[in-house]
Amino acid sequence: MSSRTPDAVAGPAWVPPAGKPPLSSRMMRATWRGLPAKRHEVGWEPGLVVPAADGSPMITDHYFPRAQGDFPTLLVRSPYGRGLPWSPQYGLLFAEQGFHVVLQSCRGTGGSGGVFDLWRNEPADGQATVSWLREQPWFNGTLGTVGPSYLGYVQWALALDPPPELKAMVVQVGLHDPYALFHADGALRLENALVVGAGMHYQHRGMAPFLRAMLRLQRRLRDVITARPLRGAYVSALGSEVPWLDDVMTHPDAKDAYWRGASLAESAERLRVPTALITGWHDALVDQTFEQYERLRRAGCETALLVGPWTHTSALQQGWPEVFTESLAWLRAHLYADPSGLRPTSVRVHVGGENTWRDLDDWPPATAGTSWYPIPGGHLTHQSPTDSAPVTAFRYDPADPTPSLGGPLLSRTAGPRDNGTLEARDDVLTFTSPPLTEPMDILGSVSARLSVSTDTGHADVFTRLCDVDPQGRSVNICDGFGRLRTAEQAPTHVTVPMSITAHRFPAGHRIRWQISGGAHPRYARNPGTGESPMDATTFTPVRITLHTDSALVLPHSSGLAS
């Protein structure tokens, strides 16, 4: 476990301070059930000052086991403050299990000095923190990292040039590409931008300011998302200008110099640090997690994947017993050489439709792509079309945009929802299969091959897979968004990725393919004029025609082995 050399010169003995973790953290800790038994009492050393790469003071809290022994260290770097829920979930719980936990506020947040600049400072500041750790008498030279969302991003930042002490990582509902968080195929993920803006701007100031900010955003959301122009409209909801938020909202092109260095995808392409990945099927970052897994596997890196029935937030709430247990087992295996808590396979996924967990050797399992085609009358068929004739058409009006409902969001409305009210709209197409005579399992990537024409040349398309039960209730499984670039009225062919899933359609259920011209405010509405949605003040409705040579492609498996 220790990487100290035998002949290292011992410094002054460390005397643990007498402080207890904050009362609020201990009270929250007492509410959790179903977690592994506590191993140690915990001490707390708050307000340590760690120099950032530019010398700015990064305020850092140290949690530790009150016991004799040699304990590894976990580094948790956060732009969201060091209070609730981070203090009990990461500081207290992991220290109870025998880890020093260093919980640090990123530069410019939570009392730390300097200016927060989304993503740009994290690689250097992570390395500066490890340099500081090497000087601490309680640091035994064995390091791990853990954390969700942006706390996952800072792990990938450290992994760009992993220090020799780094022996394990656990990235929970984690981010590696900020561009993909804020944009999809050049379209602004408007709701994500607003929620992240409020969270980054207020959460590090404490729970009360954060809750007030989220309530204000909720009250003023409609005014913001319907503003013409959209540029700058968020200020009324967030209470002030946020320069970095202006920047991310107004740079829709992934190739723009603004985004240079933002993606840390290359970290996983050569990593050798054992890394566990955790996500949920309705996590706003689920696709990024699967990209991370694929890169780690290609690199030959030891990795594990857990995918639950969670959203971005519920993974750390309802899913916390599974997420914490999985994280702890991985860290004990690689920082304590204790693999007793590891599961036998590298992949565990929750299968929707039957509400069970499945252990798999790898992801994705072997499947065959099966195509379903739209035909007049709103039906889906396996029979391939013989031409590219129009099937049906609808009118999308950006002045009355098709609303978003459920799915992989950051907000409280995320997850599976009854799509009945959405599908009753005139601007939403649905194509439905006959009732299935036997269960059908889909595991892997879902996609739509669309043949579409428009009358203006400027349109978006939102496409969704739903499960319709015998009572007619339609529930979303996964979806995708694409930007159409059509010429004249000839059909344009575009493939829209619809994310990844593991779902069983029971016998008697039907498969439904849902198609619309947007999902607002999840995505900023397309004005229909070719103008930037950030600056548009004039909206033009568009008529979108779907042709028979379109297809919903499902990764069909004949069965799942437990």
Disulfide bonds with the S-S distance in Angstrom:
none
